[in-house]
Amino acid sequence: MGSSISVASLNWVAENFSCGGFGCTYLVRDQHRPGKPLCVLKQLNPITVSGEAGSPLSAWQELETLSAALLGFQQEAEMLERVGSHPHLPQLLAYFEQDQHHYLVQQFLPGSPLDARPGVRWTAQQAIPFLRQMLAILSHLHQEGIIHRDIKPANILQVGDPEHATYNLVDFGAAVWFGEQPTYSLFIGTEGYAAPEQYEGHPRPNSDLYALGQVTLELLTGQAPSHSGQSSCQVYPLPPALWRLLKKMTEADPNQRYASCEAVLQDLDLIEAEHDPGDEETISKSSAKLGSSPRLHCLTS
């Protein structure tokens, strides 16, 4: 993962593009490449990781050692190297150490984060293609043995209007290899989107399906998942078959949830087999195959 890229070869475009508990991310231009393309530079900050007074609050504060943080940073680079050939995932451009700081440079992917317009409600016609695209991305990750662990609107970039959009998935800072023994015992994820088993430090591939289901429900209802752990039930005009599918994606018990992206896609095929995916009346015809359900959406965490 070596590269000729250095901090000196990068031109800062936006200072503090974003900051978290492990350091900061910057939007930069690589002066040494044709066209000077935009890149994303992530810096691991040892002072922040140590959890000293005044450092930002985040999951990384409670890491037992700096070596564990460095391992996680290196793991993120390895994952990006593994999946970077996918058109909707960022490509790793460089991973290096300079002046006792660790840096990761990755491809800048276009798009607006889905949390940029809170409260906007999508139709089923918009949500189903979104689900298909995101399931294809997650299937690729899972086949490579990677669990993202932080599927949420802020990490999904929309390119184009919802009717004809494509989507990019970013931020692998929380990702983990499936079956790997954690080097620290700590919940990593985002409340409301993270599956219950993540709170216990036991993520599975279908933990990502839980989060994607919560994101899709939020897009359809305009209401974010509850952070309180209490159910918040309201009636929304969701097509019964689609609601049933999303309910199974967001089952609290991972053994009752869809086991794989492919299983969700099979049920999406049932919904779309005989009709236009945006037509609520014909979507209802497939409800018997997936199980009937009232149009009651319960937001839980």
MARGULO-352035 format. One record per atom (N, C-alpha, C, CB): x, y, z; residue in one letter. Coordinates in steps of 0.001 Angstrom, whole numbers, padded with zeros to 6 digits, always signed. Atoms other than C-alpha are relative to their C-alpha. Glycine has a CB too. Layout:
MARGULO-352035
XYZA ...
end
This chain:
MARGULO-352035
+000817-001208+000000M +000000+000000+000000M +000850+001256+000000M -000924+000007+001196M -000856-001154+000071G +002954+002272-000476G -000388+000877-001166G +001444-000416-000110G +000348-000934+001045S +002653+005371-002664S +000956+001163+000049S -001450+000474+000136S -000822-001200+000044S +004548+008440-003801S -000711+001185+000608S +000395+000313-001418S +000740-001098-000611I +001825+010563-002209I +000602+000329+001358I -001498-000354+000141I -000413-000478-001316S +002975+012654+000736S -000890+001170+000362S +001513+000409+000023S +000813-001142-000418V +001326+015373+002770V +000369+001230-000821V +000185+000283+001509V -000450-001167+000754A +003440+017911+000872A -000562+000039-001412A +001503+000023-000058A +000504+000048+001378S +002021+016723-002459S -001489+000293-000081S +000281-001357-000610S +001437-000221-000044L -001534+017465-001357L -000319+001464+000276L -000642-000889+001062L +000436-001378-000177N -003282+020809-001591N -001340+000014+000721N -000100+000731-001362N +001219-000010-000807W -005869+021446+001116W -001086+000802-000712W +000277+000590+001407W +001150-000677+000577V -009285+022309-000329V -000952+000434+001102V -000719-000908-001008V +000911-000309-001117A -011368+022202+002862A +000632-000470+001297A -001400-000670-000203A -000527+000358-001304E -009864+022278+006331E -001118-000613+000854E +000616+001239+000701E +000966+000636-000888N -011594+019977+008840N -001298-000357-000742N -000305+000920+001186N +001131+000500+000764F -013841+018432+006204F -000956-000721+000941F +000470-000941-001139F +000757+000572-001113S -015005+016368+009170S +000989-000484+001034S -000935-001161-000471S -000860+000465-001084C -013575+015430+012554C -000776-000964+000879C +000538+001188+000834C +000590+000962-000924G -014252+012505+014845G +000994-000297+001099G -000418-001299-000729G -000840+000299-001145G -012725+010884+017868G +001364-000540-000349G -000680-000960+000866G -001293+000576+000347F -009875+009251+015944F +000897+000991-000723F -000194-001227-000853F -000786-000977+000730G -008705+012380+014110G -000893+000799-000919G +001113-000678-000791G +000754-000841+000919C -009788+014465+011150C +000117-000494-001432C +000475+001438+000093C +000039+000317+001422T -010687+014051+007496T -000004+001310-000771T -001248-000875-000360T -000151-001223+000779Y -009743+016623+004890Y -000280-000269-001475Y +001410+000583+000179Y +000169+000053+001449L -010729+017304+001298L +001226+000661-000621L -001335+000709-000460L -001265-000482+000544V -007529+017718-000718V +000066-000277-001503V +001192-000664+000727V -000299+000305+001394R -006154+017739-004267R +001411-000574-000089R -000142+001268-000894R -001315+000600+000205D -003286+015515-005355D +000697+000749-001132D -000114-001530-000322D -000686-000842+000969Q -000880+017887-007098Q +000819-000798-001011Q +000894+000968+000717Q -000884+000787+000841H +001129+015038-008660H -000730-000878-001013H +000862-000852+000856H +000755+000828+000943R -001679+013352-010596R -000632+000871-001073R -001082-000816+000733R +000616-000773+001086P -003090+014459-013963P -001377+000519+000404P -000116-000857-001268P +001276-000595-000336G -005975+016834-013463G -000137+000402+001455G -001077-000934-000343G +000020-000327-001433K -005132+017225-009752K -001348-000362+000631K +000296+001500+000211K +001335+000411-000465P -008164+015171-008655P -000194+000213+001495P -000239-001460-000332P +000357-000069-001414L -009974+015609-005375L +000227-001354+000662L -001466+000447+000172L -000203+001207-000799C -009071+013079-002681C -000483+000276+001419C +001503-000443-000007C +000339-000113-001417V -010054+012410+000907V +001206-000467+000814V -001283-000839+000351V -001143+000315-000863L -007213+012488+003447L -000491-000206+001424L +001072+001128-000051L +000349+000278-001395K -007769+010845+006820K +001282-000068+000809K -000816-001328+000134K -001166-000016-000874Q -005309+011474+009641Q -000360-000593+001353Q +000543+001432+000165Q +000164+000550-001342L -005062+009332+012748L +000732+000910+000965L +000531-001468+000094L -000569-000950-000945N -004462+011673+015682N +000270-000705+001321N -000941+001210+000206N -000302+000729-001243P -002633+009949+018587P -000484+000714+001248P +001481-000228+000112P +000442-000741-001184I -003555+012734+021023I -001475-000244+000245I +000273+001506-000161I +001433+000251-000119T -007247+012265+020291T -000273-001421+000447T -000700+000271-001321T +000237+001398-000321V -007042+008481+020465V +000292-000296+001450V +000833-000887-000881V -000390+000280-001376S -005411+008620+023887S -001088+000340+000999S +001246+000757+000343S +001103-000330-000886G -008601+010079+025331G +000342+001071+001011G -000453-001217+000711G -000372-001052-000927E -006901+013050+026961E -001105+001029+000100E +001304+000660-000427E +001025-001001-000236A -009003+015858+028362A -000105+000950-001187A +000296+000777+001283A +000229-000927+001084G -010554+018018+025700G -000109-000644-001360G +001071+000988-000025G +000107+000660+001301S -010469+015432+022917S -001462-000286-000305S +000830-001309-000030S +001400+000232+000361P -013693+014833+020965P -000515-001316+000554P -000164+000019-001509P +000627+001224-000483L -016116+012293+022342L -000289-000915-001176L -001296+000310+000781L +000288+000976+001049S -016288+009154+020223S +000319-001378+000519S +000802+000298-001288S -000288+001385-000369A -015986+005397+020293A +001487-000221+000218A -000512-000950-001070A -001431+000249-000080W -012228+005641+019851W +000600+000416+001342W +000702+000725-001114W -000557-000467-001271Q -011740+007378+023235Q +000292-001140+000953Q -000944+000975+000657Q -000135+001059-000979E -012122+004121+025095E +000841-001172-000497E -001352-000487+000398E -000901+001059+000431L -009703+002058+023061L +001093-000172+001044L +000609+000314-001393L -000947+000267-001081E -007311+000384+025450E +001392+000520-000303E +000066-001477+000275E -001357-000433+000330T -004140+001281+023585T +000031+000671-001348T +000965-001176+000018T -000192-000620+001294L -002885+003379+020728L +000246-001053-001073L +001158+000988+000050L -000276+001052+000979S -001722+000184+019033S -001287-000574-000569S +000831-001113+000633S +001284+000485+000485A -005347-000962+018798A -000597+000978-001001A -000966-000224+001167A +000495-001007+000928A -006275+002328+017123A +000754-000069-001323A +000125+001397+000611A -000800+000111+001218L -003418+001979+014670L -000375-001242-000790L +001487-000025+000338L +000420+001228+000661L -004500-001569+013925L -001304+000222-000757L -000160-001136+001021L +001271-000289+000651G -008012-000349+013153G +000176+000880-001222G -000945+000660+000973G -000254-000897+001126F -006667+002390+010895F +000616-000767-001166F +000925+001156+000427F -000610+000828+001036Q -004511-000092+009020Q -001030-000954-000602Q +001190-000790+000574Q +001041+000905+000481Q -007466-002454+008771Q -000926+000704-000982Q -000805-000560+001173Q +000831-000771+000918E -009547+000287+007158E +000678+000109-001371E -000281+001406+000576E -000742-000092+001263A -006807+000746+004544A -000028-001334-000742A +001457+000433+000259A +000011+001318+000628E -006685-003001+003901E -001356-000303-000628E +000355-001079+001022E +001339+000235+000538M -010447-003135+003410M -000241+000812-001267M -001059+000341+001045M +000158-000823+001186L -010421-000236+000973L +000810-000561-001164L +000419+001437+000293L -000812+000621+001027E -007616-001941-000917E -000716-001210-000592E +001357-000407+000569E +000691+001213+000434R -009730-005096-001103R -001212+000312-000883R -000440-000807+001213R +001280-000238+000676V -012975-003506-002332V +000024+001184-000959V -001074+000221+001020V -000058-001244+000746G -011740-000425-004180G -000316-000095-001473G +001312+000571+000148G +000347+000136+001412S -012454-001860-007625S -001495+000177-000248S +000446-001354-000512S +001442-000173+000154H -016188-001508-006964H -000303+001467-000321H -000754-000451+001289H +000230-001390+000416P -017570+001622-008696P -000687+000872+001024P -000799+000014-001231P +000736-000795-000973H -019631+002698-005681H +000628-000056+001399H -001436-000475+000064H -000770+000011-001244L -016962+002247-002999L +001306+000747-000239L +000272-001463+000494L -001216-000787+000215P -013923+004501-002449P +001228-000881-000201P +000229+000935+001175P -001249+000706+000278Q -010588+003365-003811Q +001114+000541+000880Q +000382+000127-001486Q -001160-000418-000790L -007498+003427-001600L +001087+000505-000944L +000535-001174+000883L -001065-000586+000813L -004835+005718-003076L +001348-000054+000694L -000335+001432-000342L -001279+000038-000723A -002206+005692-000336A -000262-000247+001478A +000798+001324-000199A +000005+000182-001447Y -001490+004654+003236Y +001446+000144+000441Y -000616-001403+000431Y -001396-000267-000335F +001659+006052+004866F +000113+000678+001365F +000652+000875-001081F -000319-000685-001251E +003309+007428+007990E +000986+001113-000313E +000584-000988+001066E -000882-001145+000212Q +004942+010843+008063Q +000001+000852+001255Q -000442+000835-001236Q -000150-000825-001209D +006291+012818+011027D -000820-000547+001156D -000413+001442-000285D +000676+000709-001093Q +004817+010240+013441Q -001519+000113-000065Q +000482+000530+001328Q +001440+000001+000226H +001344+010682+011994H -000308-001026-001089H -000518+001428-000401H +000425+001002+000975H -000549+008033+010055H -001094+000600-000872H -000500-001298+000705H +000921-000585+000968Y -002433+008973+006903Y -000562-001075-000926Y +000702+001094-000816Y +000683+000845+000967L -004896+007307+004583L -000592+000936-001051L -001114-000902+000684L +000540-000814+001089V -005743+008806+001180V -000908-000885-000846V +001148+000630-000871V +000947+000782+000778Q -008804+007592-000674Q -000695+000868-001037Q -001029-000657+000915Q +000732-000658+001077Q -010818+008446-003738Q -001155+000819+000560Q -000521-001033-001008Q +001163-000820-000343F -013333+011260-003391F -001162-000419-000884F +000306+001524-000167F +001188+000410+000748L -016761+009973-004409L -001039+001113+000024L -000593-001305+000582L +000991-001081+000051P -019430+012432-005563P -001304-000386+000674P -000270+000394-001438P +001333+000252-000517G -022902+012803-004162G -000313+000815+001243G -000160-001454+000301G +000483-000691-001201S -024980+014381-001422S -000436-001038+001025S -001179+000969-000340S +000422+000972-001010P -025409+012504+001870P -001514+000016+000176P +000688+000288+001340P +001457+000111-000103L -028936+011257+002420L -000567+000763+001192L -000398-001453+000097L +000507-000773-001140D -029153+013180+005682D -000004+001496-000298D +000842-000278+001247D -000047-001423+000348A -028810+016486+003796A -001392+000625-000069A +000711+000186-001331A +001379-000501+000086R -032605+016761+003465R -000881-000776+000980R -000554-000127-001459R +000783+000757-000991P -034128+015479+006726P -001488+000271-000135P +000457+000345+001415P +001448-000145+000015G -037848+014847+006826G -000646-000199-001353G -000357+001326+000499G +000556+000216+001339V -038242+014348+003067V -000411-001462-000137V +001028+000391-001108V +000508+001366+000116R -040398+011301+002339R +000075-000488-001437R -001439-000081+000506R -000095+000631+001314W -039707+008958-000561W -001239-000841-000262W +001270-000865-000102W +001037+000941+000398T -042167+006829-002489T +000615-001392-000115T -000662+000429-001340T -000494+001359+000207A -041922+003066-002911A +000762-000102-001312A -001157-001001+000018A -000661+000020+001301Q -040915+003711-006517Q +001440+000502+000105Q -000782+000850-001006Q -001365-000481-000233Q -037855+005585-005238Q +000775-000954+000901Q -000025+001399+000621Q -000678+000803-001011A -037088+003247-002342A +000476-001352-000524A -000914-000212+001169A -000368+001340+000460I -037001-000070-004216I +001295+000003-000808I -001123-000590-000836I -001301-000042+000689P -034217+000880-006678P +001149+000327+000947P -000037+001026-001124P -001012-000299-001018F -032316+002361-003731F +000412-001269+000742F -000530+001050+000998F -000285+001251-000699L -032621-000933-001868L +000828-000938-000873L -001303-000686+000421L -000719+000901+000906R -031451-002890-004900R +001473+000399-000119R -000661+000000-001392R -001379-000456+000155Q -028357-000769-005359Q +000809-000216+001274Q +000026+001471-000388Q -000727+000138-001259M -027413-000781-001692M +000224-001464+000365M -000753+000703+001119M -000170+001430-000256L -027985-004528-001383L +001126-000578-000853L -001309-000752-000273L -001091+000465+000867A -025641-005081-004334A +001353+000416+000576A -000166+000560-001435A -001245-000473-000614I -022966-002973-002614I +000331-000832+001238I -000111+001499+000376I -000230+000772-001226L -023404-004778+000712L +000335-001447-000310L -001223+000063+000906L -000319+001373+000384S -023370-008152-001009S +001477-000118-000379S -000894-000456-001173S -001423-000007+000371H -019963-007278-002471H +000877+000051+001254H +000318+001205-000928H -000774-000096-001244L -018664-006263+000965L -000023-001320+000765L -000547+001130+000887L +000131+001220-000784H -019996-009376+002651H +000731-001167-000658H -001471-000347+000191H -000752+001053+000686Q -018517-011632-000017Q +001496+000137+000232Q -000295+000027-001493Q -001407-000239-000320E -015167-010042+000802E +000287-000172+001496E +000403+001401-000445E -000183+000238-001424G -015737-010812+004489G -000048+001243+000856G +001278-000676+000221G +000006-001290-000700I -016416-007209+005540I -001410+000340+000473I +000544+001123-000916I +001245-000552-000553I -019178-005892+007818I +000225+001499+000177I -000404-000698+001377I -000214-001453-000036H -019573-002120+007431H -000225+000568+001393H -000924+000697-000991H +000360-000378-001380R -021223-001580+010859R -000481+001433+000183R +001168-000211+000879R +000472-001371-000200D -022179+002050+010199D -000788+000497-001213D +001185+000935+000276D +000900-000401+001072I -024816+002120+007474I -000987+001021+000573I -000750-001240-000613I +000887-001075-000449K -026653+005414+007970K -000083+001038-001114K +000509+000645+001341K +000154-000966+001093P -027872+008325+005806P +001250+000828-000282P -001132+000924+000309P -001180-000840+000195A -024696+010354+006357A +001096-000703-000791A +000546+000438+001338A -001043+000759+000690N -022564+007559+004866N -000435-000511-001373N +000425-001164+000854N +000493+000388+001322I -024673+007066+001730I -000153+001266-000836I -001362-000782+000100I +000002-001184+000856L -024106+009578-001072L -000892-000239-001220L +001443+000357-000443L +000931+000098+001129Q -026854+010152-003638Q +000500+000857-001151Q -001428+000434+000416Q -000412-000707+001208V -025829+011109-007167V -001202+000060-000935V +001228-000703-000689V +001175-000156+000843G -028771+012516-009141G -001282+000018+000814G -000056-001110-001023G +001289-000028-000686D -032470+012779-008321D -000407-001415+000377D -001082+000660-000884D +000342+001340-000501P -034087+009867-006411P -000542-000958-001058P -001008+000125+001088P +000590+000881+001005E -035924+008549-009492E +001054-000670-000883E -000965+000783-000866E -001032+000543+000887H -032680+007992-011431H +001371+000025+000671H +000044+000791-001315H -001248-000193-000746A -030030+008163-008720A +000854-001263+000026A -000305+000441+001424A -000918+001059-000402T -026971+006064-008074T +000500+000367+001389T +001194-000174-001027T -000377-000213-001395Y -025540+005654-004587Y +001405-000519+000262Y -001000-000682+000938Y -001340+000376-000419N -022052+005515-003110N +000021-000188+001508N +001034+001059-000436N -000130+000277-001429L -021166+004063+000295L +001408+000368+000445L -000309-001494+000315L -001297-000473-000470V -018357+005690+002276V +000169-000270+001494V +000159+001496-000292V -000384+000071-001412D -016637+005697+005688D +000084-001435+000515D -000987+000782+000840D -000266+001355-000469F -015081+002350+006568F +000706-000004+001346F +000831-000752-001019F -000673-000102-001283G -013796+003560+009918G -000520-000962+001055G -000119+001380+000506G +000586+000928-000972A -016152+001237+011798A -000037-001435-000514A -001403+000445+000360A +000120+001319+000616A -015882-001738+009430A +000896-001026+000692A +000348+000078-001484A -000731+001086-000669V -014667-005102+010680V -000063-001238-000887V -000595-000300+001426V +000025+001282+000702W -013723-008446+009188W -000961-000930+000709W +001416-000629-000077W +000952+000935-000590F -016464-011018+009739F +000734-001113+000732F -000922-000587-001079F -000582+001074-000791G -015561-013457+012500G +001264+000370+000720G +000267-001148-000857G -001238-000405-000666E -012573-011453+013702E -000264+000300+001469E +000614+001230-000694E +000122-000279-001424Q -012051-011293+017449Q +000339+001459+000244Q +000920-000928+000835Q -000280-001419-000211P -012354-007618+018470P +001204+000201+000922P -001229+000699+000584P -001135-000330-000856T -009239-006049+019955T -000430+000878+001172T +001090+000702-000810T +000524-000816-001091Y -011457-003979+022250Y -001483-000300+000128Y +000253+001529-000247Y +001414+000282-000243S -014865-004403+023824S -000740+001324+000079S -000203-000838+001308S +000638-001303+000061L -016868-001401+022757L -001028+000006-001116L +001041+001116-000210L +000996-000162+001051F -020034-000616+020864F +000505+000998-001029F -001354+000457+000585F -000330-000900+001093I -019239+000904+017482I -001143-000044-000991I +001354-000384-000677I +001126-000121+000894G -021999+002146+015232G -000718+001302+000296G -000952-001203+000135G +000791-001205-000242T -024731+004774+015286T -001341-000398+000579T -000187+000821-001302T +001258+000329-000674E -027668+004630+017663E -001183+000223-000936E -000167+000844+001278E +001179-000069+000849G -030969+004009+015938G +000144-000821-001261G -000290+001422-000357G -000260+000771+001211Y -029346+002336+012950Y +000716-001309+000299Y +000820+000820-000973Y -000762+001198-000332A -027051-000188+014619A -000917-001101+000518A +001077+000321+001037A +000779+001154-000448A -028490-003664+015155A +000284-000294+001470A +000315-001238-000865A -000191+000266-001429P -028981-004827+018774P +001264-000796+000314P -001188-000739+000533P -001178+000814-000304E -026167-007397+018532E +001296+000811-000054E +000086-001168-000969E -001201-000838+000023Q -023693-004609+017766Q +000286+000608+001357Q -000143+001101-001033Q -000184-000559-001340Y -024279-003190+021229Y +000729-000992+000902Y -001358+000382+000618Y -000662+001040-000773E -022964-006503+022563E +001359-000361-000579E -000872-001231+000068E -001289+000251+000610G -019926-006403+020286G +000040-001244-000866G +001025-000106+001050G +000063+001210+000821H -021137-009277+018070H -000693+000287-001335H -000739-001126+000756H +000635-000297+001284P -021886-007856+014607P +000030-001198-000935P +000683+001185-000662P +000091+001021+001045R -022949-010140+011770R -000197+000711-001332R -001172-001013+000280R +000311-000646+001281P -023299-009497+008054P -001420+000556-000051P +000196-000983-001133P +001367-000523+000079N -027052-009128+008507N -000259+001136+000988N -000990-001117+000246N +000098-001242-000773S -026384-006370+011044S -000084+001187-000960S +001218+000156+000966S +000072-001051+001014D -025834-004230+007948D -001383+000060-000636D +001060-000225-001077D +001356+000018+000551L -029244-005331+006648L -000972+000710+000934L -000463-001443-000247L +000826-000706-000982Y -030854-004104+009862Y +000131+001502-000209Y +000405-000386+001448Y -000237-001436+000160A -029246-000690+009393A -000573+000516-001307A +001490+000305+000066A +000551-000425+001287L -030188-000507+005713L -001524+000048+000054L +000461-000943-001122L +001448-000036-000171G -033772-001365+006628G -000450+001241+000749G -000471-001237+000729G +000343-001204-000754Q -033838+001454+009184Q +000156+001249-000856Q +000869+000112+001249Q -000199-001137+000891V -032432+003878+006633V -001150+000107-000993V +001338-000124-000744V +001072-000012+000989T -035073+002866+004077T -001324+000424+000623T -000141-001373-000643T +001213-000424-000702L -037881+003240+006606L +000020+001507+000254L -000146-000762+001332L -000116-001446-000214E -036583+006710+007428E -000277+000770-001284E +001394+000353+000529E +000233-000668+001278L -036582+007653+003743L -001474-000030-000377L +000833-000652-001100L +001417+000140+000345L -040152+006388+003332L -000911+000812+000916L -000400-001459+000053L +000869-000663-000986T -041532+008035+006476T +000422+001419+000337T -000037-000805+001260T -000497-001316-000374G -039364+011107+006899G +000304+000131+001463G -000976+001034-000384G -000224-000016-001447Q -038786+010133+010518Q +001170-000909+000347Q -001275-000441+000764Q -001184+000759-000377A -035448+009005+011940A -000344-001041+001053A +001097+000934+000514A +000229+001003-001040P -035244+005869+014113P +000133+000603+001391P +000978-001163-000159P -000052-000460-001384S -035801+006365+017809S +001318-000371+000643S -001154-000582+000803S -001219+000283-000750H -032735+006589+020051H -000308-000444+001428H +000900+001229+000019H +000358+000246-001391S -034689+005915+023228S -000146-001466+000337S -001265+000701+000323S +000243+001408-000250G -035175+002192+022789G -001477-000309+000126G +000718-000435+001241G +001440+000200-000098Q -038941+002715+022981Q -000609+000035-001395Q -000650+001073+000911Q +000681+000002+001283S -041291+002002+020100S -000756+001306-000193S -000954-001196-000105S +000767-001179+000376S -042775+004988+018311S -000778-000363-001251S +000924+001253-000235S +000778+000551+001114C -045595+003709+016121C -000942+001052-000573C -000800-001233+000458C +000908-000885+000691Q -047385+005798+013547Q -000446-000690-001282Q +000663+001374-000293Q +000533+000593+001214V -049512+004948+010527V +000540+000762-001208V -001552+000008+000014V -000492-000567+001247Y -047889+005546+007113Y -000555-000829-001149Y +001562+000038-000032Y +000541+000740+001152P -049193+004587+003647P +001083-000805-000715P -000660+000967-000989P -001005+000855+000618L -046580+001926+002979L -000675-001205-000650L +001046-000458+001041L +000516+001234+000612P -047357-000883+000497P +000254-001182+000921P +000653-000249-001383P -000149+001075-000980P -047958-003973+002653P +001180-000930-000249P -001241-000803+000034P -001091+000938+000277A -045450-006231+000881A +001355+000633+000282A -000062-000477-001454A -001263-000695-000255L -042696-003635+001080L +000197+000182+001502L +000029+001373-000721L -000094-000135-001459W -043479-002996+004739W +000437-001317+000631W -001353+000453+000594W -000340+001312-000545R -043271-006720+005436R +001491-000298-000206R -000865-001098-000662R -001415+000225+000294L -039884-006924+003756L +000889+000822+000930L +000305+000347-001465L -000806-000871-000858L -038535-003958+005738L -000094-000427+001461L -000445+001458-000149L +000155+000480-001370K -039953-005352+008954K +000921-001190+000249K -001465-000387+000279K -000880+001151-000161K -038032-008588+008383K +001471+000424-000019K -000267-001032-001102K -001370-000510-000009M -034871-006613+007637M +000383+000571+001360M +000171+001065-001071M -000286-000694-001257T -035178-004815+010974T -000444-000781+001233T -000667+001347-000002T +000291+000827-001171E -036030-007733+013242E +001127+000141+001024E -000185-001489-000407E -001013-000145-001047A -034256-007280+016580A +000828-001267+000168A -000660+000360+001322A -000693+001281-000095D -033370-010980+016689D +000662-000300-001340D -000982-001143+000405D -000658+000235+001282P -030718-011568+013999P -000368-001338-000636P +001486+000071+000179P +000402+001297+000540N -031930-015177+013636N -001359+000058-000696N -000038-001033+001109N +001291-000198+000652Q -035369-013885+012584Q +000098+000961-001180Q -001016+000519+001002Q -000247-000974+001049R -033884-011317+010215R +000434-000718-001283R +001072+001021+000448R -000589+000545+001223Y -032947-011896+006581Y +001450-000358+000271Y -000109+001011-001180Y -001365+000459-000244A -029704-013844+006571A +001004+000601-000964A +000060-001495-000086A -000937-000469+001011S -028227-012345+003415S -000659+001023-000909S +000534-001172-000823S +000500-000954+000992C -028563-009620+000805C -000782-000720-001090C +001161+000796-000617C +000654+000754+001057E -029524-012270-001729E -001420-000392+000380E +000805-001236-000331E +001343+000361-000457A -032509-013333+000382A -000949+001186-000103A +000045-000514+001443A +000831-001198+000139V -033802-009753+000465V -000314+000247-001473V +000707+001235+000618V +000196-000226+001423L -033308-009424-003279L -001018-000975-000597L +001327-000121-000731L +000984+000970+000481Q -035331-012590-003864Q -001417+000472+000297Q +000242-001374+000639Q +001337-000487-000336D -038290-011074-002023D -000335+001283-000754D -000114+000235+001504D +000241-001170+000846L -037865-007800-003903L -000447-000435-001391L +001267+000875-000093L +000416+000536+001297D -038150-009858-007076D -001467-000394+000017D +000861-001204-000382D +001412+000373-000108L -041489-011199-005830L -000886+001237-000070L -000260-000768+001309L +000792-001229-000006I -042725-007671-005262I -000110+000581-001404I +000618+001032+000952I -000052-000659+001303E -041690-006501-008719E -000382-000910-001167E +001376+000541-000229E +000169+000965+001093A -042433-009657-010738A -001195+000313-000903A -000158-001390+000569A +001234-000121+000770E -045959-008723-011820E -000452+001439-000224E -001085-000752+000686E +000519-001364+000024H -046087-004940-011667H +001112+001023+000009H -000918+000233+001175H -000872-001161-000167D -044499-001519-011682D +000282+000151+001480D -000644+001303-000592D -000307-000075-001429P -042635-001180-008354P -000605+001196+000695P +001468+000025+000196P +000570-001166-000662G -044236+002190-007720G -001500-000070+000153G +000357+001228-000748G +001451+000095-000051D -047811+000988-008059D -000414-000728+001268D -000552-000721-001249D +000309+000566-001314E -049122+000426-004551E -001040-001108-000078E -000488+001087+000932E +001050+001010+000089E -052207-001563-005611E +000561-001342-000434E -001086+000446-000966E -000527+001265+000473T -050233-004152-007518T +001072-000545+000929T +000553+000155-001394T -000925+000485-001028I -047533-004296-004846I -000757-000818+001038I +000739+001180+000678I +000794+000702-000998S -050296-005376-002510S -000289-001435-000410S -001297+000734+000242S +000305+001338+000465K -050934-008425-004716K +001061-001008+000412K -000152-000002-001493K -001066+000915-000400S -047585-009864-003703S +000071-000178+001511S +001331+000500-000516S -000047+000080-001456S -048351-009434-000008S -000212-001413+000505S -001034+000911+000602S +000288+001361-000455A -049726-012951+000255A +001243-000869-000039A -001096-000626-000851A -001211+000797+000111K -046361-014317-000837K +000992+000329+001103K +000643+000213-001352K -000930-000423-001043L -044485-012319+001790L -000663+000053+001373L +000580+001359-000343L +000721-000118-001255G -047187-012240+004451G -000655+001360+000094G +000933-000228+001187G +000701-001274-000092S -049796-009558+005045S +000455+000757+001230S -001518-000213+000034S -000415-000835-001119S -049139-006657+007376S -000796+001282-000016S +001511+000297-000054S +000622-001317-000030P -050950-003557+008546P +001022+001057-000357P -000613+000288+001378P -000898-001067+000382R -049497-000272+007365R +000390+000798+001240R -000648+000911-001062R -000434-000613-001243L -048066+000467+010761L +001494-000074+000071L -000640-000675+001220L -001453-000040-000044H -044474+001589+010950H +000437+000331+001420H +000565+001035-001013H -000478-000206-001357C -042837+001207+014351C +001501+000257-000040C -000331-001220+000900C -001402-000339-000065L -039540+002976+014824L +000554-000460+001329L +000218+001505-000198L -000608+000503-001236T -037394+001138+017338T +001499+000038-000139T -000479-001435+000324T -001471+000083+000033S -033760+000997+018287S +000432-001068+000965S +000668+001364+000353S 
end
